[in-house]
Amino acid sequence: MTRPRLSAFSVIGLSGLIVLTGCFGPPAPAPTSSSAAPTTTASPSATTVSPTAPRTTSAAPSPTTPAPSSSEPASPPATAEPTSPGFPEQVAPLTIYYVAIDDQGISGPVIGCGDSLIATTTAPVRFTDQVRPSIETLLANKSRDVGMSGLVNVLYQSTLTYVAGELNGSTITIWLTGQFMLGGVCDIPRAKAQLEYTAMAASGATSAQVFVNGRPIDEVLSLK
């Protein structure tokens, strides 16, 4: 068999085809290098935030109390307490009551065992509430005889202290602490009358109530 002979032009064309095939063949894989920057794997718990919608955190608005309507007045603060105006300061004598023994009501209201209750006055005293200084003046007198008047103070041995007084309508109520020291049964109505009439004169009341150690005076004196 006779082999076909290739001309020089055929050999050159075949060589060019091989060269072109090597240039346009599939690309070789890119070489890897140990110096290449490592890739970062996101943690599963990481949250991806879109750059176009930044996440912002705002505090929840606190509830506010609506303002009262014009038809409903606002309540005063819980700590506010009502205040009452005080009495004006004045200077005047105090009226203190003592006992005229066996007077039979000739010189004043009859009390006790046929005695009379007599009003006396002190020198002018400065005060705002006349009840306290009047009762305290009566209780501070530790003499049985009231000067040379012949009047008697049956409370002179008692250890009583004025605590407070309150005028409610036409009734004055006073509170005392301490103990009575009286000389006998007839001293019981005398002591009660001295306290009650002195309190009424100081307050302008027409009746009086006296409490001693938180108990009505009649209950306390009934034990004497």
C-alpha positions in Angstrom: 0.0 0.0 0.0 1.3 3.4 -0.9 1.2 6.1 1.9 0.0 9.4 0.8 2.7 12.0 0.9 2.1 15.2 2.7 3.3 18.4 1.2 5.1 21.0 3.2 2.0 23.2 3.1 -0.1 20.4 4.7 2.4 20.0 7.5 2.5 23.7 8.3 -1.4 23.9 8.3 -1.7 21.0 10.7 0.8 22.5 13.1 -1.1 25.7 13.1 -4.3 23.9 14.0 -2.7 22.1 16.9 -1.4 25.5 18.2 -4.8 27.1 17.9 -6.4 24.1 19.7 -4.0 24.6 22.6 -4.9 28.3 22.9 -8.7 27.9 22.9 -9.0 24.7 25.0 -10.8 24.6 28.4 -9.1 27.0 31.0 -6.9 25.4 33.6 -8.1 25.7 37.2 -6.8 28.8 39.1 -3.8 27.9 41.3 -4.4 28.2 45.0 -2.0 30.0 47.4 -1.5 29.7 51.1 -1.3 33.5 51.3 -4.8 34.0 50.0 -7.1 35.8 52.5 -9.2 33.2 54.4 -12.9 33.3 53.9 -15.2 34.1 56.9 -18.0 31.9 57.7 -20.9 33.7 59.4 -22.1 32.3 62.7 -25.6 30.7 62.6 -26.7 33.1 65.4 -25.5 36.2 63.6 -28.1 38.6 62.4 -27.7 40.2 59.0 -28.8 43.8 58.9 -29.7 45.3 55.6 -27.7 48.5 55.0 -30.7 50.2 53.5 -32.9 49.6 56.6 -30.8 50.2 59.7 -32.3 48.7 62.9 -33.0 51.3 65.6 -34.1 50.7 69.2 -36.4 53.2 70.9 -37.7 53.2 74.4 -41.3 52.3 74.9 -43.4 55.5 75.7 -44.3 55.7 79.3 -48.0 55.9 80.1 -49.2 59.3 81.0 -52.1 60.3 83.2 -54.7 62.1 81.2 -55.4 65.6 82.4 -58.7 66.0 84.2 -61.6 67.5 82.2 -62.8 71.0 83.0 -65.9 69.6 84.7 -63.8 67.5 87.2 -61.4 69.4 89.4 -58.0 68.0 90.1 -57.5 66.3 93.4 -55.0 67.8 95.9 -51.7 65.9 96.5 -52.1 62.9 98.9 -49.6 64.6 101.3 -51.5 67.8 101.5 -53.3 68.4 104.8 -56.0 71.0 105.4 -54.9 73.9 107.5 -57.1 76.1 109.7 -56.4 79.7 110.5 -55.2 80.4 114.0 -56.8 82.7 116.5 -55.5 86.3 116.5 -53.2 87.2 119.3 -54.7 89.3 122.0 -54.0 90.6 125.6 -56.8 90.2 128.2 -57.4 89.0 131.7 -58.2 85.3 132.3 -61.4 84.3 134.2 -60.7 81.6 136.8 -63.5 80.0 139.0 -63.1 79.2 142.7 -65.5 78.1 145.4 -67.3 80.0 148.1 -68.0 77.4 150.8 -71.6 77.4 152.2 -72.5 80.5 150.2 -75.8 78.8 149.1 -75.7 80.3 145.6 -75.8 83.9 146.9 -72.7 85.1 145.1 -72.7 82.8 142.1 -74.1 79.5 140.7 -74.9 77.0 143.4 -72.9 73.7 143.4 -72.0 70.8 145.6 -72.9 71.0 149.2 -74.6 74.4 149.1 -71.6 76.2 147.8 -71.3 79.0 145.2 -68.9 79.2 142.2 -67.2 82.6 141.9 -65.4 84.1 138.9 -62.1 85.8 139.5 -59.8 87.6 137.0 -56.1 87.6 136.6 -53.8 90.4 135.3 -53.8 90.8 131.5 -52.2 87.9 129.7 -51.1 87.6 126.1 -52.6 84.6 124.3 -54.0 83.2 121.0 -56.1 80.4 122.5 -57.6 81.5 125.8 -58.6 78.0 127.0 -55.1 76.6 127.5 -53.8 79.5 129.6 -57.0 79.6 131.7 -57.0 75.9 132.6 -53.2 75.9 133.1 -53.5 78.9 135.5 -56.2 77.1 137.5 -54.1 73.9 137.7 -50.9 75.8 138.6 -52.4 77.3 141.7 -51.2 75.1 144.6 -52.8 77.1 147.4 -56.1 76.1 149.0 -57.0 79.7 149.9 -57.3 82.3 147.2 -55.6 85.2 148.9 -57.8 87.0 151.4 -61.0 86.5 149.3 -62.3 83.6 151.4 -62.5 81.5 148.2 -61.2 78.0 148.1 -59.4 76.1 145.3 -60.1 72.4 145.8 -57.7 71.4 143.0 -54.6 72.6 144.8 -53.3 69.1 145.6 -54.2 67.5 142.3 -51.5 66.6 139.7 -53.4 67.5 136.5 -51.9 68.6 133.2 -53.8 70.3 130.3 -53.4 68.4 127.0 -55.9 69.9 124.5 -59.2 71.6 124.0 -61.8 71.7 121.2 -64.8 73.9 120.7 -67.6 72.2 118.9 -70.6 74.4 118.5 -71.6 75.6 122.0 -69.7 72.8 123.8 -66.1 73.0 124.9 -64.2 69.8 125.5 -60.9 69.6 127.3 -58.5 66.7 127.8 -56.3 66.4 130.9 -53.9 63.8 132.3 -52.9 63.1 135.9 -54.6 62.4 139.2 -57.2 64.1 141.5 -56.3 64.6 145.1 -59.5 65.8 146.9 -60.5 66.4 150.5 -63.8 64.7 150.6 -67.1 63.9 148.9 -68.1 67.6 148.6 -64.9 68.4 146.8 -66.0 66.2 143.8 -68.7 68.6 142.4 -66.5 71.6 143.4 -63.5 70.3 141.3 -65.7 69.4 138.4 -67.4 72.9 138.4 -64.1 74.8 138.7 -62.8 73.0 135.5 -66.0 73.2 133.5 -66.9 76.9 134.3 -63.3 78.1 133.7 -63.3 76.3 130.3 -66.7 77.8 129.3 -65.6 81.3 130.3 -62.5 81.0 128.2 -64.2 79.7 125.1 -67.6 81.4 125.3 -69.3 78.0 125.3 -72.5 77.2 127.3 -71.6 73.6 128.2 -68.4 71.7 128.9 -67.0 68.2 128.8 -63.9 67.1 130.7 -61.8 64.0 130.0 -59.1 62.8 132.3 -56.7 60.2 131.0 -59.2 59.6 128.2 -62.1 59.0 130.6 -65.1 61.2 131.4 -64.6 63.2 134.5 -67.8 61.8 136.1 -66.4 58.3 135.7 -63.0 59.3 137.2 -64.5 61.2 140.2 -67.0 58.5 140.9 -64.1 56.4 142.3 -63.1 59.0 144.8 
